[in-house]
Amino acid sequence: MRLKVAMPVIAATAALIAGGVTTAPASAAPAAPTASHQAKATCQTWTDGVTAGVSCNTSRKYYAWAKCKNGSTVYGARKKNRKWSYAYCSSVASSVRTYGYAWV
């Protein structure tokens, strides 16, 4: 009777030793975060009615754009690292209708 009880225990122990169950070592480091989990850039926009601006906290290049009331679209200079990009509707004798920013 004791042999019938001991055999399954011996078989299970052999399977564990042979690698039937694997566990991660206690010192394993967590995986690096994926791009979707990394911090995203935040941008601040501004307008005074004739000029539109944007500043973003990223090393990726961006620029401001504005659609003016006279139908023109104007673009700011490409910037990065919290520098301001300005799009001037005043350069086409108009004012800002809508504005925003885009990535290069």
N, C-alpha and C positions, 0 to 999 in steps of 0.2 A: 504494500500500500504506500509506503514512503517513497518508493521509486517512482510511482505515477505522479506524485505531487512534486518531486524534485526535478523531474525531466522538463516540464514547462518552464520552471524557473531557470534552469541551466540553459535552455534554448533561448529564452528572452535575454539573458545576460550575454550569451554569445553574439546575438544579433546587435546588441548595443556596442559591444567591443568591436565587431566587424564593421561598424559604421551604418547600421540600420537607422539610427537616429543621430542627427547632427545638430549641434548648437553652436552659436557664435561665441567666440572667446569673450570673456568679460571686459577685456581691454580694447575691443573693436571700436574704432572711431565712427561717429555718425557720418553718413554720406554728405557730400557737399550739396548745398541748396541748388536747385535747378534755376534756370533763368526766370521762370514764372514766379518763383518765391523771392527773388532778389528785389531790393528796393527799386521802385520806379521813380523816374524823374518827376519833379513837381515844377510847374511853371506858374509864373505870375504875369497876368496881362494888365494892360493899362490903356486908356484913351482919354484925350481931352476934347474929342469931337472932330479934330482935323488930323490928328496923328494917332497911330496905334502902336503899342510896344509890347514886347514879351521878354522875359528873363527866365531861364530854366537852370536848375542845379544839376547839370550833367556835362560830361565832356563830349557828348554827341552834338553835332551842329544842328541848329534850328534857325528859323527866321520868322519875322512877323509878316502878315499880309493884311490888306484892307481892301474891301470893295467900297468904292466911293459912290456918293449919291449921283454923280454924273455918268456912272456906268464903268468908269475905269477901275482897274485893279492895280494896286501898287504893292511892292515888296520891299522888305527891309534887308539889310545886310546879314549875311550868315554869321552867327555868333555861337559861342559855347561858354561853359563855366560861369554862369550867372551874369554874363554881360547882356546888356539890353540891345535888342534889335528893334528899329523903328521903321514903320511904313508911313509915308507922308502923303495924305490926300491933298494937302496944301500944295504939293508939287504939280498937281493937275487942276488947280483952282477949284477944289471941291471940299467936301467934308465926309466923315466916315459914316457909312451905312451899316456895315458889319465888319468884323475883324476876327483874327485868330492867329494861329501859328502852325508851322509845318516843320517836319524833320527833313534834313538833307539826306 
